[in-house]
């Protein structure tokens, strides 16, 4: 007999879902290690900024439609007939590649405007390299999800290890042999081409290469609203990056990118937790709320202490893990660690479970408006920390707004799904740790 949705969720149980979570964590860690490698090889921050711009632009123009199409696949796959399940992977590949072509064309059309602040070194082939990487890399995100849907948990980890190893080699070896940073771009593009070959092999192994127009249209109807929602809610990171690029130089951009990082384990676990609680809330609201409260308290006990320790140690970590050029990044990192406060509140999960997602769209629009306004305003006053603080305030507003919707629109008190005593106690300790971390920073 299958487990209930609430029982199947576990932080430490190794399943195909855990394998996917570990893959995402390894992918994140790979680019962190690449950044450490650049710093240890004493690559100038301006050159690192050029590399970070390449990564940011490719993600900025693709994150929402890649996520929307993949989430659509995950939503419709269990409901399909066996024949359609065999066709859906190839049709998803076509969707990803098609949107990549559209994004690439738009990048070329607006390249002159983009280059004025995205690529201040003015190298004419920058956009061409981004487009080529975009076309090859975007469909490759399908690989881990084909393995996930076919419950190949060991294969996911093998792929994560190989992908991480070759990504680090492609990025770091050119720099180690004193080639221009563009050769790292070439390495990433070549690796993306190899992934496409692997993807086609998996499509042949677990499906077929049959085009299905009806399936394409059905998936598109599911994915388009998801793309819009993800675009609004997920664009803050890229908007902040664009503000930095517009107002500061490549050195400042590298410092910002090295510091603007949330605790990655928390991000993955919180998103998985939110999704895992939806069936419980849909089935029985009262019991679901109690389950959210109990399990989110467990997350508080795990991640708040870890964040406090990192906040106090961040300046030493940035000094010795990276180098003295990135000491200022530690302050930005500490500000982003504050995001754990709103991140461990789950009012959005309650609304999604009750199928009232329209409030999430309203809140996302308000969040982006506040984020952009405050980031631009405070960047002129405080510099890079002002942009980070704008993100924290906007994201906190988003959660408070949704909490108020639950309370005044549906009569659900925050105490029904949040343990307020440990939440406020930990939040106060975290803010004190932030003050302590700032005091430590001014001693350098």
Beta strands, then each sheet from edge to edge (+ up, - down):
end
